[in-house]
Amino acid sequence: MTNVCILASGSKGNAIYVSNGTTCILIDAGLPGIEIERRLRSRNINPHALDAIVVSHEHTDHIHGVGVLSRRFQLPVYINEPTLAAAKTQLGPLHETRLFNRGDTFCIGGLCVRPFSVCHDAIDPVGFTIQNSRTKIGIATDLGIPTKLVCHHLKECTLVILEANHDLKMLEEGPYPWPVKQRIRSRLGHLSNEASRDLLSEISHDGLMQVILAHISETNNDPNRVTSVVGEAVSHSPTQLSIAHQHVAGDMINIDDD
């Protein structure tokens, strides 16, 4: 059994819990440590059961609680070297650091993690696939464009956590300053609903059980627009579509690996 829970998703903080029943990891920890603990316990997860934290990139909404949790629960932090260098001040001392290279698979217990490069305005940002038995989870948030490399890694996934950050019209007409709008819609920014839909169309297959749409802007998007636009890609398939939230932990998703 593979268990997945999105503890938080959005510009105010991101964290994803993944477990195979014996190994439990966090992908990012972008909320204060005490809040990560609270959200874990709200889903009946004991923080002391965590085995590691894996970091995607150095932006604060992905690493805010990493250092605190690493020290408090004596957790190793898996991170690539450029990201560690960029985040060192924010992270503070870590219980243990384990470096990875994008493209190279590493295993934490029974979970095999493969980082892959994404386009975002960070020093060396990555997405991840996580393999457990027959289950493959894909995580692709904080990316400006859906490159062929991203599509390649997300193929054959059982569950995908995919960014659908903004509605193009809402962003254009919204309150953000023009430079911020340009950054969001650039190759190094975030995926629009339409770009997320097109990527999902590329990777959709009969074995894709669930897609969770993540990092949804509270200012430049709307849940109804997200599901309407992105949902076009899976409208004729059995894939379930759901939305990750910023202010509350999502439901625990259990995937049978048999």
C-alpha positions as CSV (number, residue, x, y, z in Angstrom):
1,M,0.0,0.0,0.0
2,T,1.2,3.5,-0.9
3,N,-0.1,6.4,1.1
4,V,-0.1,10.0,-0.1
5,C,-1.3,13.2,1.6
6,I,-0.8,16.8,0.5
7,L,-0.3,18.7,3.8
8,A,-0.2,22.1,2.1
9,S,0.0,23.4,-1.4
10,G,0.4,27.0,-2.6
11,S,2.5,30.1,-2.4
12,K,2.2,30.2,1.5
13,G,3.8,26.7,1.9
14,N,4.1,23.2,0.4
15,A,4.5,19.8,1.9
16,I,3.6,16.3,0.7
17,Y,3.6,13.1,2.8
18,V,4.4,9.8,1.1
19,S,4.6,6.4,2.8
20,N,4.7,2.7,1.9
21,G,3.7,1.7,5.4
22,T,7.3,1.2,6.7
23,T,9.1,4.2,5.1
24,C,7.6,7.7,5.6
25,I,9.0,10.8,3.9
26,L,8.1,14.5,3.3
27,I,8.6,16.1,-0.1
28,D,9.4,19.7,1.0
29,A,8.3,21.3,4.2
30,G,7.4,24.9,3.5
31,L,5.3,25.6,6.6
32,P,6.6,26.3,10.1
33,G,7.7,23.0,11.7
34,I,5.0,23.2,14.3
35,E,2.3,23.6,11.6
36,I,3.7,20.6,9.7
37,E,3.5,18.6,12.9
38,R,-0.1,19.7,13.5
39,R,-1.2,18.8,10.0
40,L,0.5,15.4,10.2
41,R,-1.3,14.7,13.4
42,S,-4.6,15.9,11.9
43,R,-4.3,12.9,9.5
44,N,-3.2,10.5,12.3
45,I,0.4,10.6,11.3
46,N,3.0,10.5,14.0
47,P,5.9,13.0,13.1
48,H,8.3,10.6,14.9
49,A,7.5,8.0,12.2
50,L,9.2,10.2,9.5
51,D,12.4,8.9,7.9
52,A,13.5,11.8,5.7
53,I,12.7,15.1,4.0
54,V,13.4,15.5,0.3
55,V,13.8,19.1,-1.0
56,S,12.8,20.2,-4.5
57,H,14.3,23.7,-4.5
58,E,15.2,26.6,-2.2
59,H,12.2,28.9,-2.2
60,T,10.9,29.6,1.2
61,D,7.4,28.1,0.6
62,H,9.2,24.7,0.1
63,I,11.9,24.8,2.9
64,H,10.5,27.0,5.7
65,G,10.2,24.1,8.2
66,V,13.0,21.8,6.8
67,G,15.7,22.7,9.3
68,V,13.5,22.7,12.4
69,L,12.0,19.3,11.5
70,S,15.4,17.8,10.6
71,R,16.8,18.8,14.0
72,R,13.7,18.0,16.1
73,F,13.2,14.5,14.7
74,Q,16.8,13.7,13.6
75,L,15.8,13.5,10.0
76,P,18.2,13.3,7.0
77,V,17.6,15.9,4.3
78,Y,18.0,14.8,0.7
79,I,18.9,17.8,-1.4
80,N,21.1,18.6,-4.4
81,E,24.3,20.6,-3.9
82,P,23.3,23.9,-5.6
83,T,20.1,24.0,-3.7
84,L,21.8,23.3,-0.4
85,A,24.3,26.2,-1.1
86,A,21.4,28.6,-1.9
87,A,19.3,27.5,1.1
88,K,22.0,27.1,3.8
89,T,21.1,30.3,5.7
90,Q,17.4,29.5,5.7
91,L,17.9,25.9,6.7
92,G,20.4,26.4,9.5
93,P,22.2,23.2,10.8
94,L,20.7,20.0,9.6
95,H,20.8,16.6,11.5
96,E,22.2,15.0,8.3
97,T,22.6,16.0,4.7
98,R,22.4,13.5,1.8
99,L,23.2,14.9,-1.6
100,F,21.5,13.7,-4.8
101,N,22.0,14.6,-8.5
102,R,19.1,15.2,-10.8
103,G,18.5,12.2,-13.0
104,D,20.0,9.7,-10.5
105,T,17.6,7.5,-8.6
106,F,18.1,7.1,-4.8
107,C,16.2,5.0,-2.4
108,I,14.9,5.7,1.1
109,G,13.8,2.4,2.5
110,G,11.4,0.9,0.0
111,L,10.7,4.2,-1.8
112,C,12.8,4.9,-4.9
113,V,13.0,8.6,-5.7
114,R,14.1,10.0,-9.1
115,P,14.6,13.7,-9.4
116,F,14.2,15.3,-12.8
117,S,15.0,18.9,-13.9
118,V,12.2,21.4,-14.3
119,C,12.1,25.1,-15.5
120,H,11.7,27.4,-12.6
121,D,13.4,30.5,-11.2
122,A,15.5,28.6,-8.7
123,I,19.1,27.5,-8.7
124,D,18.6,23.8,-9.6
125,P,14.9,22.9,-9.2
126,V,13.6,19.4,-9.6
127,G,10.4,17.4,-9.8
128,F,10.2,13.8,-8.6
129,T,8.9,10.4,-9.3
130,I,8.5,8.0,-6.4
131,Q,8.3,4.3,-7.1
132,N,6.9,1.7,-4.6
133,S,6.3,-1.7,-6.0
134,R,3.9,-1.2,-8.9
135,T,2.9,2.3,-7.9
136,K,4.6,5.3,-9.5
137,I,3.9,8.8,-8.1
138,G,4.8,11.9,-10.1
139,I,5.3,15.3,-8.6
140,A,5.6,18.3,-10.9
141,T,4.9,21.7,-9.4
142,D,6.7,25.0,-9.7
143,L,7.5,24.8,-13.4
144,G,7.1,27.3,-16.1
145,I,6.8,25.0,-19.1
146,P,5.9,21.3,-19.5
147,T,9.1,20.2,-21.2
148,K,9.5,16.8,-23.0
149,L,11.7,15.7,-20.1
150,V,8.9,16.4,-17.7
151,C,6.4,14.5,-19.9
152,H,8.8,11.6,-20.2
153,H,9.2,11.2,-16.4
154,L,5.5,11.6,-15.7
155,K,4.4,8.8,-18.1
156,E,3.1,5.6,-16.6
157,C,2.3,7.2,-13.3
158,T,-0.4,5.8,-11.0
159,L,-0.9,9.2,-9.3
160,V,0.3,12.6,-10.4
161,I,0.5,15.8,-8.4
162,L,0.5,18.5,-11.0
163,E,0.6,22.3,-10.9
164,A,-2.3,24.3,-12.2
165,N,-1.3,27.7,-10.8
166,H,-3.2,30.4,-12.7
167,D,-6.0,31.2,-15.1
168,L,-4.5,33.3,-17.9
169,K,-7.3,35.9,-18.0
170,M,-7.5,36.2,-14.2
171,L,-3.7,36.7,-14.0
172,E,-3.8,39.3,-16.8
173,E,-6.7,41.3,-15.2
174,G,-5.6,40.7,-11.6
175,P,-3.9,43.0,-9.1
176,Y,-0.3,41.8,-9.4
177,P,2.3,44.3,-10.7
178,W,3.2,43.7,-14.3
179,P,6.7,42.3,-13.6
180,V,5.2,39.7,-11.3
181,K,2.7,38.7,-13.9
182,Q,5.4,38.4,-16.5
183,R,7.5,36.2,-14.1
184,I,4.5,33.9,-13.3
185,R,3.7,33.3,-17.0
186,S,7.3,33.0,-18.1
187,R,9.3,29.8,-18.8
188,L,10.7,30.0,-15.3
189,G,7.3,30.7,-13.6
190,H,4.3,28.5,-13.1
191,L,1.9,26.4,-15.2
192,S,-1.4,27.9,-16.3
193,N,-4.6,25.8,-16.3
194,E,-4.3,25.4,-20.1
195,A,-0.6,24.3,-19.9
196,S,-1.5,21.8,-17.1
197,R,-4.3,20.4,-19.3
198,D,-2.0,20.0,-22.2
199,L,0.6,18.2,-20.1
200,L,-2.0,15.9,-18.6
201,S,-3.3,15.1,-22.1
202,E,0.3,13.9,-23.0
203,I,0.7,11.7,-20.0
204,S,-2.8,10.3,-19.5
205,H,-3.2,6.6,-19.7
206,D,-5.6,3.9,-18.4
207,G,-3.5,3.2,-15.3
208,L,-3.5,6.8,-14.1
209,M,-5.8,6.5,-11.1
210,Q,-5.7,10.1,-9.7
211,V,-4.5,13.6,-10.5
212,I,-4.2,16.2,-7.8
213,L,-4.0,19.7,-9.0
214,A,-1.6,21.7,-6.9
215,H,-0.1,25.2,-6.2
216,I,-3.3,26.9,-7.2
217,S,-3.2,30.7,-6.9
218,E,-5.7,32.1,-4.4
219,T,-5.6,35.4,-6.4
220,N,-5.3,34.3,-10.0
221,N,-7.3,31.1,-10.2
222,D,-10.6,29.6,-9.2
223,P,-11.3,25.9,-8.3
224,N,-14.2,25.7,-10.8
225,R,-12.0,27.1,-13.6
226,V,-9.2,24.7,-12.7
227,T,-11.4,21.6,-12.8
228,S,-13.2,22.7,-15.9
229,V,-10.1,23.4,-18.0
230,V,-7.7,20.7,-16.8
231,G,-10.5,18.2,-16.5
232,E,-10.9,18.3,-20.3
233,A,-7.7,16.1,-20.5
234,V,-9.3,13.2,-18.5
235,S,-13.0,13.7,-19.3
236,H,-13.2,10.3,-21.1
237,S,-11.0,8.4,-18.7
238,P,-11.5,6.8,-15.3
239,T,-8.9,9.2,-13.7
240,Q,-10.1,11.0,-10.7
241,L,-9.3,14.7,-10.4
242,S,-9.0,16.6,-7.1
243,I,-7.6,19.8,-5.8
244,A,-4.9,20.4,-3.2
245,H,-5.5,23.1,-0.5
246,Q,-3.3,25.7,1.1
247,H,-4.8,26.0,4.5
248,V,-5.8,22.4,5.4
249,A,-4.3,19.0,4.9
250,G,-5.9,16.9,2.1
251,D,-7.4,13.5,2.4
252,M,-5.1,10.5,2.8
253,I,-5.0,8.7,-0.5
254,N,-4.3,4.9,-0.3
255,I,-3.1,3.1,-3.4
256,D,-3.1,-0.7,-3.6
257,D,0.2,-1.8,-5.0
258,D,-1.0,-5.3,-6.0
